[in-house]
């Protein structure tokens, strides 16, 4: 009995039933369309990691304000986290990374910039001696 060919849901090309792959919606796709969709999903995950790096920088900056109250080692950890995530976010938003940043809206890009700069600023203030107790209680 002859095998029935399946049509790719992406490009419409006929495929051998043994070579069928499926996308996220369980539609049959060819190898080229599957690779293209996988690359797009990977780029979107990279854009999401840029956003998370900006938020992590802000979070580390806020924690750095409380760090000297707990332990100086916690302050060092907050500075390292804020610096590495902040530098990653800034370098990812710079020119030449449009492949990933095109998946971020302009508002998300501005939010990442704001969170990153605020996080680096708070971390810098804390590293220079400002902490939550000094800011609140004078």
C-alpha positions as CSV (number, residue, x, y, z in Angstrom):
1,X,0.0,0.0,0.0
2,X,1.5,3.4,-1.0
3,X,2.2,5.8,1.8
4,X,0.2,9.1,1.8
5,X,2.3,12.3,1.8
6,X,1.6,14.9,4.4
7,X,1.7,18.6,3.7
8,X,3.8,20.9,5.9
9,X,1.7,23.4,7.9
10,X,4.4,26.0,7.5
11,X,5.3,26.0,3.8
12,X,2.8,23.5,2.3
13,X,5.5,21.3,0.9
14,X,4.7,17.5,0.6
15,X,6.6,15.4,3.1
16,X,7.2,11.7,3.6
17,X,5.2,10.5,6.6
18,X,8.4,9.1,8.2
19,X,10.0,12.5,8.1
20,X,7.2,14.5,9.8
21,X,8.0,16.7,12.8
22,X,5.4,18.6,14.8
23,X,5.3,22.1,16.1
24,X,4.1,23.5,19.4
25,X,0.5,23.3,18.2
26,X,0.9,19.7,17.0
27,X,0.7,20.5,13.3
28,X,3.0,18.6,10.9
29,X,5.9,20.6,9.7
30,X,9.0,19.9,7.6
31,X,12.6,20.0,9.0
32,X,13.3,23.5,7.6
33,X,10.1,25.0,9.2
34,X,10.8,23.2,12.5
35,X,14.4,24.5,12.6
36,X,13.1,28.1,11.8
37,X,10.5,27.9,14.6
38,X,13.1,26.5,17.0
39,X,15.5,29.4,16.2
40,X,12.7,31.9,16.8
41,X,11.8,30.3,20.1
42,X,15.5,30.4,21.2
43,X,15.8,34.1,20.2
44,X,12.7,34.9,22.3
45,X,14.1,33.1,25.3
46,X,17.3,35.1,24.9
47,X,15.3,38.3,24.9
48,X,13.5,37.1,28.0
49,X,16.9,36.6,29.7
50,X,17.8,40.2,28.9
51,X,14.7,41.3,30.7
52,X,15.4,39.1,33.7
53,X,19.0,40.4,33.9
54,X,17.7,43.9,34.2
55,X,15.2,42.9,37.0
56,X,17.9,40.9,38.7
57,X,20.2,43.9,38.8
58,X,17.5,46.0,40.4
59,X,16.7,43.3,42.9
60,X,20.4,43.0,43.8
61,X,20.6,46.7,44.3
62,X,17.6,46.7,46.7
63,X,19.0,43.8,48.6
64,X,22.4,45.6,48.7
65,X,20.7,48.4,50.8
66,X,19.9,45.8,53.5
67,X,23.1,43.7,53.1
68,X,25.4,45.6,55.5
69,X,22.8,45.1,58.3
70,X,23.0,41.3,57.8
71,X,26.7,40.6,56.9
72,X,29.3,42.2,54.7
73,X,29.7,39.0,52.7
74,X,26.0,39.5,51.6
75,X,26.9,43.0,50.3
76,X,29.8,41.5,48.2
77,X,27.4,38.9,46.8
78,X,24.9,41.6,45.9
79,X,27.5,43.8,44.3
80,X,28.7,40.8,42.1
81,X,25.2,39.9,41.1
82,X,24.2,43.5,40.3
83,X,27.4,44.1,38.3
84,X,27.3,40.9,36.2
85,X,23.6,41.1,35.5
86,X,23.7,44.8,34.8
87,X,26.7,44.5,32.4
88,X,24.9,41.6,30.6
89,X,21.7,43.7,30.2
90,X,23.6,46.8,29.0
91,X,25.7,44.9,26.6
92,X,22.7,43.0,25.3
93,X,20.8,46.2,24.6
94,X,23.7,47.8,22.8
95,X,24.0,48.0,19.0
96,X,24.7,44.7,17.2
97,X,22.3,42.6,19.2
98,X,19.1,43.5,17.3
99,X,18.6,39.8,16.6
100,X,17.5,39.4,20.3
101,X,16.3,42.9,21.2
102,X,13.8,43.0,18.3
103,X,11.7,40.6,20.4
104,X,11.4,43.3,23.2
105,X,9.0,46.1,22.9
106,X,10.3,49.7,23.2
107,X,8.6,49.9,26.6
108,X,10.4,46.7,27.7
109,X,13.7,48.0,26.5
110,X,13.2,51.2,28.5
111,X,12.2,49.3,31.5
112,X,15.3,47.1,31.3
113,X,17.5,50.2,31.0
114,X,15.8,51.9,34.0
115,X,15.9,48.8,36.2
116,X,19.6,48.2,35.3
117,X,20.7,51.8,35.9
118,X,18.7,52.0,39.2
119,X,20.1,48.6,40.4
120,X,23.7,49.7,39.6
121,X,23.1,53.1,41.3
122,X,21.6,51.5,44.5
123,X,24.5,49.0,44.6
124,X,27.0,51.7,44.2
125,X,25.4,53.7,47.0
126,X,25.4,50.7,49.2
127,X,29.1,49.9,48.4
128,X,30.0,53.4,49.3
129,X,28.4,53.2,52.7
130,X,24.7,54.0,52.4
131,X,22.4,51.3,53.7
132,X,18.7,51.1,54.7
133,X,19.3,51.9,58.3
134,X,21.3,55.1,57.5
135,X,18.9,56.2,54.9
136,X,15.8,55.8,57.1
137,X,17.1,56.6,60.6
138,X,19.6,59.2,59.6
